[in-house]
């Protein structure tokens, strides 16, 4: 649970930060480099866990993981808070104009405290408004609540049941190593290719939906054919091609999530995306496929039924092509203003005799 809390916080801030920092012509490529690490990490976990578990003990795999993550946890704790474009923190920082003689330290503390209380009281209503904005956004709903959930339903079940299905269907030795190796290579190449291709096409939400639909459809075809084949080597080739196209969606789907909402909503957009794909996607998929397999007792049929859901995801994302999809990433929301009157007769800003106010 604690790992999930950390993941949600990290994902919610990392993607908007990358989107702010990347050159305009390389935004999707930078996102691809970031999201490439997710399938690669899962795949390395297969290989690492299988090796350490067989050579030593499965507990050593978790101890090793904890030690490897410790420096990153310390870095995350000590790193300065990020100032994202159009964030509330950056608004507050940019709008505080205080002259050296205008306010005492005590006055400044009182003012800051009153502003903080005011902001806290507005948090619940603001959150409700932001959630409503996401839920009624057709582009976001199609991208995340339909397409991405269906996609992750398949990927989650692949991750959990893939090695076992491979062992039972093709009698693979070291199925964990085999699936891990395929996912490492295809996860890296596919994710990077999706990002670079969208950038070369001059990234837009419309083109991202085209790429999402096309890549997912091709991935579904190759993965479906892979499980139809009797040959192990044929399966490896077709499944590798399928994973390449399936992972090409990682950068485009997150590009849409970032650019279909105004900048101040991007962290919430990524947070709701992460929560949704887990609660409705990869978390229930594994037990549901397990129940299906218990009833039909046929791993090939179970794998084909699961893979067919990728066609549904491709169709949903194709619907996004027809939606009106302006890029909202350059919009600026109106700042909420809290005026604090200062009656000491001294201008808040040197050289400015105009009436001053404190904006929050």
Secondary structure, DSSP 4 states (H G I P E B T S, - for coil): -HHHHHHHHHHHHHHHHHHHHS-GGGHHHHHHHHHHHHHHHHHHHHHHHHHHHHHS-HHHHHHHHHHHHHHHHHHHHHSPPP--TT-HHHHHHHH----TTT--HHHHHHHHHHHHHHHHHHHHHHHHHHHHHHHT-HHHIIIIIIIIHHHHHHHHHHHHHHHHHHHHHH--SSHHHHHHHHHHHHHHHHHHHHHHHHHHT---HHHHHHHHHHHHHHHHHHHHHHHH-S-HHHHHHHHHHHHHHHHTHHHHHHHHHHHSS-GGGHHHHHHHHHHHHIIIIIHHHHHHHHHHHHHH--HHHHHHHHHHHHHHHHHHHHHHHTS-----TT--PPPP-------SS--SSTT--S------
